[in-house]
């Protein structure tokens, strides 16, 4: 058994022993009518003791188990001392009952020893620093000092009462000497009481301040645990005020203070046990903020109601004044609660408030077109403080298997994706679900854009495949024209030339055959032009060589920068025709004096830029429109820049060209 477990066991033994002594006192010959107090107080203290065992078992290294047991054991000891001293008034007093009777009404400060210990140790032991060790050690000293001061004052009071009851002083030697053995003057006793209570309150305030210090220094888990204690502690003064109100309205004291005692003996220990074992069981920040908001709203509403009653009551009958006050309070209640709730949330539940505000601001930016919806993953990581968070979106035509403990993202009746947290806990899952609800717009837009992007990629891929097939068909047609019809026409021309040589030069048939041969030669040239137009034969040696040969025919100076490139057939053809059309336009329409051409591959993108220093102001006609379509057919981008008087630039970018 661990050391905390042994301490809890020792506290349990003391608790049981004290309970047995009280039971004997309650039902034995020394009873003075307290038989009903023993089972009630014992049952009320038992939950704290049981929770101490639970904490000691589930968290063996935590000091909270022994501290909880002390909150049950110290009241049991105090009640035992009180009952033992009370037996002095019975017919059969217990041994030392007369001495204990002197402190019966002064032993109550020891009730706070367990709670002070709990506050100083919660949730993971004493804070570093000698001040807290001295505070812990000073608590029993302060309690003993208060007990001594009160007992001394009570003894003096009993002496005064006895002297008043027996003016002759016959009892002075017996009762008075026993009641005030020190014989201190009243001024000294008064100073002692003031000093004792000042020291006692100083210890209590210092112990309470440790929670503030711990909250400021602690991490996220420590702060969550402290908020559990804050939530339970908040209920204590509220229920105490309610008990005072019930007593003022005539309710019996036992009934009026029932819920206050429940908070002290059940709610606080229970909240502490939950904070140690399952601090993320509920969203304590939200619960604490809502509770505090309703408390403040209730108090302000009561003040509004009372103020309206007082003001209106001077001018209208009482019934009308009460009705008006109720109406005004009802109108102000809901807006007042929302305003207070937002204000309290910014203080109590700041993490959640800041996270939701960050997401809502991003949603507004997406709606206004100032941010891309695909940034939602980064925004959620920042808002939820989870660098490993991931947003998964279902690809069109596929099924998404939502991992365990992931948050599904719904679109209608189907699962559109999932939110996967890097660090999971019940509290984080709750916060993430709230964040998903707030971020549903950018998530849905991202999903739709993903589907559109997939569709566009498929269209581009299909078009690229079609262009590859078209280019392959063009190459086949070029070979067929060259190896088939062209060669046959050449063979026919050669045979006609052979026949022509057999005729005399002056005969009519000779001239007709000459005309036929000339027509065949023109036909062969036209076939060659058509074959080269289907696919430039210059590309057989590569794009760089083809471009160098192309610019060599230009009548204007051309600055060509092109390295040796290995690019796809479709991309090379598109670049070749683009450069050729740009040179032709510069020669015909631009009035340019020089042309510059640069071609390169950067990050898998084939880029070509053709510039001239002409008059500019070019517009897309049939030729440039055809080039745009050709570039688009291979998934590229075609841009024309031609401001008047500043020349013309044609830019072409074709991805995945290498």
C-alpha positions as CSV (number, residue, x, y, z in Angstrom):
1,X,0.0,0.0,0.0
2,X,1.3,3.5,-0.9
3,X,2.0,6.1,1.7
4,X,-1.3,8.1,0.9
5,X,-3.2,4.8,1.2
6,X,-1.7,4.2,4.6
7,X,-2.6,7.7,5.7
8,X,-6.2,7.2,4.6
9,X,-6.3,3.9,6.4
10,X,-5.1,5.6,9.6
11,X,-7.6,8.3,9.2
12,X,-10.3,5.7,8.8
13,X,-9.3,4.0,12.0
14,X,-9.5,7.3,13.8
15,X,-12.9,8.1,12.2
16,X,-14.3,4.7,13.2
17,X,-12.9,5.0,16.8
18,X,-14.4,8.5,17.1
19,X,-17.8,7.3,15.8
20,X,-17.8,4.4,18.2
21,X,-17.0,6.7,21.1
22,X,-19.8,9.0,20.1
23,X,-22.2,6.1,19.7
24,X,-21.4,5.0,23.3
25,X,-21.8,8.6,24.5
26,X,-25.1,9.0,22.7
27,X,-26.7,5.8,23.9
28,X,-24.9,5.2,27.2
29,X,-25.4,6.4,30.7
30,X,-23.5,9.6,29.9
31,X,-26.0,10.7,27.3
32,X,-27.4,14.2,27.5
33,X,-30.0,13.9,24.7
34,X,-27.7,13.8,21.6
35,X,-28.7,10.3,20.3
36,X,-30.1,11.8,17.0
37,X,-27.0,13.8,16.3
38,X,-24.6,10.9,16.0
39,X,-26.1,9.0,13.1
40,X,-26.8,12.1,11.1
41,X,-23.4,13.7,11.4
42,X,-21.6,10.3,10.9
43,X,-23.6,9.7,7.7
44,X,-22.9,13.2,6.5
45,X,-19.1,12.7,7.0
46,X,-19.0,9.3,5.5
47,X,-19.1,10.3,1.8
48,X,-15.9,12.3,2.2
49,X,-14.2,9.3,3.7
50,X,-15.4,7.0,1.0
51,X,-14.2,9.4,-1.7
52,X,-10.8,9.5,0.0
53,X,-10.5,5.8,-0.4
54,X,-11.6,6.0,-4.1
55,X,-9.0,8.7,-4.8
56,X,-6.3,6.8,-2.9
57,X,-7.0,3.7,-4.9
58,X,-7.4,5.3,-8.4
59,X,-4.6,7.9,-7.9
60,X,-2.1,6.3,-5.4
61,X,0.4,9.1,-5.7
62,X,-2.0,11.9,-5.1
63,X,-2.1,13.7,-1.7
64,X,-5.8,14.5,-2.1
65,X,-6.8,11.1,-0.8
66,X,-5.4,11.7,2.7
67,X,-6.6,15.3,2.6
68,X,-10.2,14.2,1.9
69,X,-10.0,11.7,4.7
70,X,-8.8,14.5,7.0
71,X,-11.9,16.6,6.1
72,X,-14.0,13.7,7.5
73,X,-11.8,12.7,10.4
74,X,-11.3,16.2,12.0
75,X,-15.1,16.9,12.3
76,X,-15.5,13.4,13.8
77,X,-12.8,14.2,16.4
78,X,-14.3,17.7,17.1
79,X,-17.8,16.2,17.5
80,X,-16.4,13.5,19.8
81,X,-14.6,16.1,22.0
82,X,-17.8,18.2,22.2
83,X,-20.0,15.2,23.1
84,X,-17.4,14.0,25.7
85,X,-17.2,17.4,27.3
86,X,-21.1,17.6,27.3
87,X,-21.2,14.4,29.3
88,X,-20.0,16.5,32.2
89,X,-23.6,17.7,32.6
90,X,-24.9,14.1,32.9
91,X,-25.2,12.0,36.0
92,X,-22.4,9.8,34.9
93,X,-19.7,12.0,33.4
94,X,-16.8,10.4,31.6
95,X,-13.2,10.7,32.8
96,X,-11.7,14.2,32.0
97,X,-15.2,15.4,30.9
98,X,-14.8,18.4,33.2
99,X,-11.6,19.4,31.5
100,X,-13.0,18.9,28.0
101,X,-16.1,20.9,29.0
102,X,-13.9,23.9,29.1
103,X,-13.2,23.7,25.4
104,X,-16.5,22.3,24.2
105,X,-17.5,25.6,22.7
106,X,-14.0,26.5,21.5
107,X,-12.9,23.4,19.6
108,X,-14.7,24.3,16.3
109,X,-11.6,26.0,14.6
110,X,-10.2,22.5,14.2
111,X,-13.0,21.8,11.7
112,X,-11.1,23.9,9.2
113,X,-7.9,21.9,9.5
114,X,-9.0,19.3,6.9
115,X,-10.3,22.0,4.4
116,X,-7.2,24.1,4.7
117,X,-5.0,21.0,4.1
118,X,-7.2,20.2,1.1
119,X,-6.9,23.7,-0.3
120,X,-3.1,23.8,0.1
121,X,-2.5,20.4,-1.4
122,X,-5.1,20.5,-4.2
123,X,-4.6,19.2,-6.8
124,X,-1.0,17.9,-6.8
125,X,0.7,18.8,-3.5
126,X,2.1,21.9,-1.8
127,X,3.3,24.8,-4.0
128,X,7.1,25.3,-3.9
129,X,8.1,27.9,-1.4
130,X,8.5,28.1,2.4
131,X,5.4,30.4,2.7
132,X,3.0,27.5,2.0
133,X,4.8,25.1,4.4
134,X,4.6,27.7,7.1
135,X,0.9,28.2,6.3
136,X,0.2,24.5,6.6
137,X,2.2,24.2,9.9
138,X,0.6,27.4,11.2
139,X,-3.0,26.1,10.8
140,X,-3.0,23.9,13.9
141,X,-1.2,26.6,15.8
142,X,-3.8,29.1,14.8
143,X,-6.6,26.7,15.7
144,X,-5.1,26.0,19.1
145,X,-4.6,29.7,19.7
146,X,-8.3,30.4,18.9
147,X,-9.4,27.5,21.0
148,X,-7.3,28.7,24.0
149,X,-8.6,32.3,23.6
150,X,-12.2,31.3,23.4
151,X,-11.9,28.8,26.2
152,X,-10.3,31.4,28.4
153,X,-13.0,34.0,27.6
154,X,-15.7,31.4,28.3
155,X,-14.1,30.5,31.6
156,X,-14.1,34.2,32.6
157,X,-17.8,34.5,31.5
158,X,-18.7,31.5,33.6
159,X,-16.9,33.1,36.6
160,X,-18.9,36.3,36.1
161,X,-22.1,34.4,35.9
162,X,-21.4,32.5,39.0
163,X,-20.5,35.6,41.0
164,X,-23.8,37.2,39.9
165,X,-25.7,34.1,40.9
166,X,-23.9,34.0,44.3
167,X,-23.1,37.6,45.5
168,X,-21.9,36.3,48.8
169,X,-18.9,34.8,47.0
170,X,-19.2,31.4,48.6
171,X,-18.7,29.8,45.3
172,X,-15.7,31.9,44.4
173,X,-13.1,29.6,45.7
174,X,-14.5,26.5,44.0
175,X,-16.0,27.5,40.7
176,X,-14.3,30.8,40.0
177,X,-10.8,29.5,40.7
178,X,-11.4,26.5,38.5
179,X,-13.0,28.6,35.7
180,X,-10.3,31.2,35.5
181,X,-7.1,29.5,36.6
182,X,-4.8,32.1,35.0
183,X,-6.7,35.1,36.4
184,X,-5.8,37.3,33.3
185,X,-7.4,40.8,33.2
186,X,-10.1,41.4,30.6
187,X,-8.0,43.7,28.5
188,X,-5.4,40.9,28.0
189,X,-8.1,38.4,27.1
190,X,-9.6,40.8,24.6
191,X,-6.2,41.3,22.9
192,X,-5.6,37.6,22.9
193,X,-9.0,37.0,21.2
194,X,-8.3,39.6,18.6
195,X,-4.8,38.3,17.9
196,X,-6.0,34.7,17.7
197,X,-8.7,35.5,15.2
198,X,-6.4,37.7,13.2
199,X,-3.9,34.9,13.0
200,X,-6.6,32.4,12.2
201,X,-8.1,34.5,9.4
202,X,-4.6,35.2,8.0
203,X,-4.0,31.5,7.7
204,X,-7.3,31.0,6.0
205,X,-6.8,33.9,3.5
206,X,-3.2,32.7,2.8
207,X,-4.4,29.2,2.1
208,X,-7.2,30.5,-0.2
209,X,-4.6,32.6,-2.0
210,X,-2.7,29.5,-2.9
211,X,-5.5,28.6,-5.3
212,X,-5.0,31.9,-7.1
213,X,-1.3,31.4,-7.4
214,X,-1.7,27.8,-8.5
215,X,-4.3,28.8,-11.1
216,X,-1.9,31.4,-12.6
217,X,1.1,29.1,-12.7
218,X,-0.7,25.9,-13.6
219,X,-1.3,24.4,-17.0
220,X,-4.5,23.5,-18.7
221,X,-5.2,20.4,-16.7
222,X,-4.5,22.1,-13.3
223,X,-6.8,25.0,-14.2
224,X,-9.6,22.6,-15.2
225,X,-9.2,20.8,-11.8
226,X,-9.3,24.2,-10.0
227,X,-12.4,25.1,-11.8
228,X,-14.1,22.1,-10.4
229,X,-13.3,23.3,-6.9
230,X,-14.4,26.8,-7.9
231,X,-17.8,25.5,-9.1
232,X,-18.4,23.6,-5.9
233,X,-17.2,26.5,-3.8
234,X,-19.4,28.9,-5.6
235,X,-22.5,26.9,-4.6
236,X,-21.6,27.2,-0.9
237,X,-22.2,31.0,-0.4
238,X,-25.2,30.8,-2.7
239,X,-26.8,28.1,-0.7
240,X,-25.8,29.8,2.5
241,X,-27.6,32.9,1.4
242,X,-30.6,30.8,0.4
243,X,-30.5,29.3,3.9
244,X,-30.5,32.7,5.5
245,X,-33.4,33.8,3.3
246,X,-35.4,30.6,4.2
247,X,-34.7,31.2,7.9
248,X,-35.9,34.8,7.6
249,X,-39.1,33.6,6.0
250,X,-39.8,31.3,8.9
251,X,-38.4,27.9,7.7
252,X,-37.0,25.7,10.4
253,X,-33.2,25.9,10.8
254,X,-32.7,22.2,10.2
255,X,-34.6,22.4,6.9
256,X,-33.2,25.8,5.8
257,X,-29.5,24.8,6.2
258,X,-29.9,21.3,4.7
259,X,-28.7,22.2,1.2
260,X,-25.8,24.3,2.6
261,X,-24.6,21.3,4.6
262,X,-25.1,19.1,1.5
263,X,-22.8,21.5,-0.5
264,X,-20.2,21.5,2.3
265,X,-20.1,17.8,3.0
266,X,-21.1,16.2,-0.4
267,X,-20.7,18.7,-3.2
268,X,-17.2,20.0,-2.4
269,X,-15.6,16.6,-1.7
270,X,-17.4,15.1,-4.7
271,X,-16.2,17.9,-7.0
272,X,-12.6,17.4,-5.7
273,X,-12.8,13.7,-6.3
274,X,-14.0,14.3,-9.9
275,X,-11.3,16.9,-10.5
276,X,-8.6,14.4,-9.5
277,X,-10.0,11.3,-11.3
278,X,-12.0,12.7,-14.2
279,X,-11.4,16.4,-14.7
280,X,-12.8,16.3,-18.2
281,X,-16.0,14.4,-17.3
282,X,-18.1,17.5,-18.0
283,X,-17.5,20.9,-19.5
284,X,-16.8,22.5,-16.2
285,X,-16.0,25.9,-17.8
286,X,-19.3,26.1,-19.4
287,X,-21.1,24.8,-16.3
288,X,-19.3,27.3,-14.1
289,X,-20.0,30.2,-16.4
290,X,-23.7,29.4,-16.8
291,X,-24.1,29.0,-13.1
292,X,-22.4,32.3,-12.3
293,X,-24.3,34.0,-15.1
294,X,-27.7,32.9,-13.7
295,X,-26.6,33.9,-10.1
296,X,-25.6,37.4,-11.2
297,X,-28.7,37.7,-13.4
298,X,-31.0,36.6,-10.6
299,X,-29.4,39.2,-8.2
300,X,-29.7,42.0,-10.7
301,X,-33.2,41.0,-11.7
302,X,-34.2,41.0,-8.0
303,X,-32.7,44.5,-7.7
304,X,-34.5,45.7,-10.8
305,X,-37.8,44.3,-9.4
306,X,-37.3,45.9,-6.0
307,X,-36.3,49.2,-7.6
308,X,-39.4,49.3,-9.8
309,X,-41.7,48.4,-7.0
310,X,-40.2,51.2,-4.8
311,X,-40.4,53.8,-7.6
312,X,-43.8,52.8,-9.0
313,X,-45.3,52.2,-5.6
314,X,-45.2,55.9,-4.8
315,X,-47.5,56.7,-7.7
316,X,-49.6,53.6,-8.4
317,X,-51.5,51.0,-6.2
318,X,-49.4,48.2,-4.8
319,X,-50.9,45.5,-7.1
320,X,-50.2,47.7,-10.2
321,X,-46.7,48.4,-9.0
322,X,-45.9,44.7,-8.5
323,X,-47.3,43.8,-11.9
324,X,-45.3,46.5,-13.6
325,X,-42.1,45.5,-11.8
326,X,-42.7,41.9,-12.9
327,X,-43.3,43.0,-16.5
328,X,-40.1,45.2,-16.6
329,X,-38.0,42.4,-15.0
330,X,-39.3,39.9,-17.5
331,X,-38.4,42.2,-20.4
332,X,-34.9,42.7,-19.1
333,X,-34.2,39.2,-17.9
334,X,-33.3,37.4,-21.2
335,X,-31.2,40.2,-22.8
336,X,-29.5,40.8,-19.4
337,X,-28.7,37.1,-19.1
338,X,-27.2,36.9,-22.6
339,X,-25.0,40.0,-21.9
340,X,-23.9,38.7,-18.5
341,X,-23.3,35.2,-20.0
342,X,-21.0,36.6,-22.7
343,X,-19.2,38.8,-20.1
344,X,-18.7,35.9,-17.7
345,X,-17.7,33.5,-20.5
346,X,-14.8,35.8,-21.5
347,X,-13.5,35.5,-18.0
348,X,-14.4,32.0,-16.7
349,X,-14.6,30.1,-20.1
350,X,-12.0,32.2,-22.0
351,X,-10.5,29.3,-24.0
352,X,-13.9,28.3,-25.4
353,X,-15.0,31.9,-26.0
354,X,-11.7,32.8,-27.8
355,X,-11.8,29.6,-29.9
356,X,-15.4,30.1,-31.1
357,X,-14.8,33.8,-31.8
358,X,-11.7,32.8,-33.9
359,X,-13.8,30.4,-36.0
360,X,-16.7,32.8,-36.4
361,X,-14.3,35.5,-37.6
362,X,-12.9,33.0,-40.2
363,X,-16.4,32.1,-41.3
364,X,-17.1,35.8,-41.9
365,X,-13.9,36.1,-43.9
366,X,-14.8,33.1,-46.1
367,X,-18.3,34.6,-46.6
368,X,-16.8,37.9,-47.6
369,X,-14.2,36.3,-49.9
370,X,-11.3,37.4,-47.8
371,X,-10.1,33.9,-46.9
372,X,-9.9,30.5,-48.6
373,X,-12.2,27.8,-47.0
374,X,-9.4,25.3,-47.3
375,X,-7.6,27.1,-44.5
376,X,-10.2,25.7,-42.0
377,X,-7.8,23.0,-40.9
378,X,-5.2,25.5,-39.8
379,X,-7.8,27.6,-38.1
380,X,-9.2,24.7,-36.2
381,X,-5.7,23.7,-35.1
382,X,-5.1,27.2,-33.8
383,X,-8.5,27.6,-32.2
384,X,-8.5,24.1,-30.5
385,X,-4.7,24.3,-29.7
386,X,-4.1,20.9,-31.4
387,X,-1.3,21.0,-33.9
388,X,-2.0,17.4,-35.0
389,X,-5.6,18.0,-35.8
390,X,-6.7,16.9,-39.3
391,X,-9.8,17.5,-41.4
392,X,-10.6,14.6,-43.8
393,X,-13.0,15.2,-46.6
394,X,-14.5,12.3,-48.6
395,X,-13.4,12.2,-52.2
396,X,-16.2,12.0,-54.8
397,X,-17.3,8.4,-55.6
398,X,-15.5,6.9,-52.5
399,X,-16.5,5.9,-49.0
400,X,-14.9,7.4,-46.0
401,X,-14.3,5.2,-42.9
402,X,-14.6,7.4,-39.9
403,X,-11.8,6.5,-37.4
404,X,-12.7,5.7,-33.8
405,X,-13.2,8.8,-31.6
406,X,-13.2,11.0,-34.7
407,X,-16.0,13.5,-35.2
408,X,-18.0,12.8,-38.4
409,X,-18.8,15.7,-40.7
410,X,-22.3,15.4,-42.1
411,X,-23.6,16.8,-45.4
412,X,-27.3,16.1,-45.4
413,X,-27.8,12.4,-44.7
414,X,-24.3,11.4,-45.8
415,X,-20.9,11.6,-44.1
416,X,-18.8,14.1,-46.0
417,X,-15.7,13.9,-43.8
418,X,-14.2,13.5,-40.4
419,X,-12.4,15.7,-37.8
420,X,-9.5,13.8,-36.2
421,X,-7.9,15.2,-33.0
422,X,-4.3,14.8,-32.2
423,X,-5.1,14.6,-28.5
424,X,-8.5,13.2,-27.4
425,X,-10.4,13.6,-24.2
426,X,-14.1,14.0,-23.4
427,X,-13.6,17.7,-23.0
428,X,-11.7,18.1,-26.3
429,X,-14.3,16.1,-28.1
430,X,-17.1,18.4,-26.8
431,X,-15.1,21.5,-27.8
432,X,-14.4,20.1,-31.2
433,X,-18.1,19.3,-31.9
434,X,-19.0,22.9,-31.0
435,X,-16.2,24.1,-33.4
436,X,-17.5,21.8,-36.2
437,X,-20.9,23.3,-35.9
438,X,-19.5,26.8,-36.1
439,X,-17.3,25.9,-39.1
440,X,-19.8,24.0,-41.1
441,X,-19.8,26.7,-43.9
442,X,-16.1,26.6,-44.8
443,X,-16.1,22.8,-44.4
444,X,-19.0,22.4,-46.8
445,X,-17.5,24.8,-49.3
446,X,-14.2,23.0,-49.1
447,X,-16.0,19.7,-49.8
448,X,-17.8,21.2,-52.8
449,X,-14.6,22.8,-54.1
450,X,-12.9,19.4,-53.7
451,X,-15.6,17.8,-55.8
452,X,-15.3,20.5,-58.4
453,X,-11.6,20.3,-58.5
454,X,-11.7,16.5,-58.9
455,X,-14.2,17.0,-61.8
456,X,-12.0,19.6,-63.5
457,X,-8.9,17.4,-63.1
458,X,-10.8,14.6,-64.7
459,X,-11.8,16.9,-67.6
460,X,-8.2,18.0,-68.0
461,X,-6.9,14.5,-67.9
462,X,-9.5,13.4,-70.4
463,X,-8.7,16.3,-72.7
464,X,-5.0,15.6,-72.4
465,X,-5.6,11.9,-73.3
466,X,-7.6,13.1,-76.3
467,X,-4.9,15.4,-77.4
468,X,-2.3,12.7,-77.1
469,X,-4.5,10.5,-79.3
470,X,-5.0,13.3,-81.8
471,X,-1.2,13.9,-81.9
472,X,-0.6,10.3,-82.4
473,X,-3.2,10.2,-85.2
474,X,-1.5,13.3,-86.8
475,X,1.9,11.6,-86.8
476,X,0.4,8.5,-88.3
477,X,-1.4,10.6,-91.0
478,X,1.9,12.5,-91.7
479,X,3.7,9.2,-92.2
480,X,0.9,7.9,-94.4
481,X,1.0,11.0,-96.6
482,X,4.8,10.8,-96.8
483,X,5.1,7.1,-97.3
484,X,1.9,6.6,-99.3
485,X,0.2,9.2,-101.5
486,X,3.3,11.4,-101.8
487,X,5.6,8.6,-102.9
488,X,3.0,7.4,-105.4
489,X,2.6,10.9,-106.9
490,X,6.4,11.1,-107.2
491,X,6.5,7.7,-108.9
492,X,3.8,8.9,-111.3
493,X,5.7,12.0,-112.1
494,X,8.9,10.0,-112.8
495,X,7.0,7.7,-115.2
496,X,5.5,10.7,-117.0
497,X,9.0,12.2,-117.3
498,X,10.2,8.9,-118.8
499,X,7.4,9.0,-121.4
500,X,8.1,12.7,-122.1
501,X,11.8,11.9,-122.9
502,X,10.5,9.5,-125.6
503,X,8.7,12.3,-127.4
504,X,10.1,15.1,-129.5
505,X,10.2,18.4,-127.7
506,X,8.0,20.2,-130.1
507,X,5.0,17.9,-130.3
508,X,1.8,18.9,-128.3
509,X,1.9,15.8,-126.2
510,X,5.3,16.9,-124.9
511,X,4.0,20.1,-123.6
512,X,0.9,18.5,-122.0
513,X,3.1,16.0,-120.1
514,X,5.2,18.9,-118.9
515,X,2.1,20.6,-117.5
516,X,1.1,17.3,-115.8
517,X,4.5,16.9,-114.2
518,X,4.4,20.5,-113.0
519,X,0.9,19.9,-111.5
520,X,2.1,16.8,-109.8
521,X,5.0,18.7,-108.3
522,X,2.7,21.3,-106.9
523,X,0.4,18.6,-105.5
524,X,3.4,17.0,-103.8
525,X,4.4,20.3,-102.3
526,X,0.9,20.9,-101.0
527,X,0.8,17.5,-99.4
528,X,4.2,18.3,-97.7
529,X,2.8,21.6,-96.4
530,X,-0.3,19.9,-95.1
531,X,1.7,17.1,-93.4
532,X,4.0,19.7,-91.8
533,X,1.0,21.6,-90.6
534,X,-0.5,18.6,-88.9
535,X,2.7,18.3,-86.9
536,X,5.9,20.3,-87.4
537,X,8.6,17.9,-88.5
538,X,11.1,20.2,-86.8
539,X,10.0,18.8,-83.5
540,X,11.5,15.5,-84.4
541,X,14.9,16.8,-83.1
542,X,13.3,18.4,-79.9
543,X,11.6,21.6,-78.9
544,X,14.8,23.6,-78.6
545,X,16.1,22.8,-82.0
546,X,12.6,23.4,-83.6
547,X,12.4,26.9,-82.0
548,X,16.0,27.8,-83.2
549,X,15.0,26.8,-86.7
550,X,11.8,28.7,-86.4
551,X,13.3,32.0,-85.3
552,X,16.0,31.7,-88.0
553,X,13.4,32.5,-90.6
554,X,12.4,35.8,-88.8
555,X,13.3,39.1,-90.5
556,X,13.4,40.8,-87.0
557,X,16.2,40.2,-84.4
558,X,15.1,37.6,-82.0
559,X,16.6,36.9,-78.5
560,X,15.9,33.2,-77.9
561,X,16.7,31.6,-74.5
562,X,15.8,28.0,-74.5
563,X,17.7,25.1,-72.9
564,X,17.6,21.5,-74.0
565,X,14.2,20.3,-72.8
566,X,12.5,17.0,-72.7
567,X,8.8,17.7,-72.7
568,X,5.7,15.9,-73.8
569,X,4.6,15.9,-77.5
570,X,1.4,17.8,-76.8
571,X,3.1,20.5,-74.8
572,X,6.0,20.9,-77.3
573,X,3.5,21.3,-80.2
574,X,1.5,23.9,-78.3
575,X,4.6,25.9,-77.4
576,X,5.9,25.7,-81.0
577,X,2.7,27.0,-82.6
578,X,2.4,29.7,-79.9
579,X,5.9,31.0,-80.6
580,X,5.2,30.8,-84.3
581,X,2.0,32.7,-84.1
582,X,3.5,35.3,-81.8
583,X,6.4,36.0,-84.3
584,X,4.0,36.2,-87.2
585,X,1.8,38.7,-85.4
586,X,4.8,40.8,-84.4
587,X,6.0,40.9,-88.0
588,X,2.6,41.7,-89.5
589,X,0.9,44.0,-86.9
590,X,3.1,45.1,-84.1
591,X,5.6,47.3,-85.9
592,X,8.2,45.8,-83.5
593,X,12.0,46.2,-83.9
594,X,12.9,43.3,-81.7
595,X,11.5,40.1,-80.2
596,X,12.5,38.2,-77.1
597,X,11.6,34.5,-76.4
598,X,12.3,32.6,-73.2
599,X,11.3,28.9,-72.6
600,X,12.0,27.0,-69.4
601,X,10.7,24.3,-67.1
602,X,10.2,25.4,-63.4
603,X,8.8,23.0,-60.8
604,X,7.2,20.8,-63.5
605,X,5.7,23.7,-65.4
606,X,6.7,24.5,-68.9
607,X,6.8,28.3,-69.3
608,X,7.1,30.3,-72.5
609,X,7.1,34.1,-72.8
610,X,7.2,35.9,-76.1
611,X,7.7,39.7,-76.0
612,X,8.0,42.4,-78.6
613,X,8.6,46.2,-78.4
614,X,5.8,47.1,-80.8
615,X,2.7,49.3,-80.5
616,X,0.7,47.0,-78.3
617,X,-3.0,47.1,-78.1
618,X,-3.4,43.6,-79.6
619,X,-6.7,41.8,-79.4
620,X,-7.5,38.2,-79.7
621,X,-8.5,37.2,-83.2
622,X,-8.9,33.8,-84.7
623,X,-5.2,32.9,-84.5
624,X,-4.8,33.8,-80.8
625,X,-8.1,32.2,-79.9
626,X,-7.0,29.0,-81.5
627,X,-3.8,29.1,-79.6
628,X,-5.7,29.6,-76.3
629,X,-7.8,26.6,-77.1
630,X,-4.7,24.5,-78.0
631,X,-3.0,25.5,-74.8
632,X,-6.1,24.8,-72.7
633,X,-6.5,21.4,-74.3
634,X,-3.2,20.3,-72.7
635,X,-4.2,21.8,-69.3
636,X,-2.2,25.0,-69.7
637,X,-2.8,28.7,-69.2
638,X,-2.6,31.3,-71.9
639,X,-2.3,35.0,-71.1
640,X,-2.1,38.0,-73.4
641,X,-0.7,41.3,-72.1
642,X,-0.7,44.1,-74.6
643,X,-1.2,47.6,-73.2
644,X,-1.2,50.3,-75.9
645,X,2.2,51.7,-76.7
646,X,4.0,49.2,-74.4
647,X,4.4,46.2,-76.7
648,X,2.9,42.7,-76.4
649,X,3.7,39.8,-74.2
650,X,2.2,36.3,-74.6
651,X,2.7,33.9,-71.6
652,X,2.0,30.2,-71.7
653,X,2.2,27.8,-68.7
654,X,1.6,24.1,-69.2
655,X,1.8,22.0,-66.0
656,X,3.4,18.6,-65.8
657,X,5.1,19.1,-69.0
658,X,8.4,17.4,-68.3
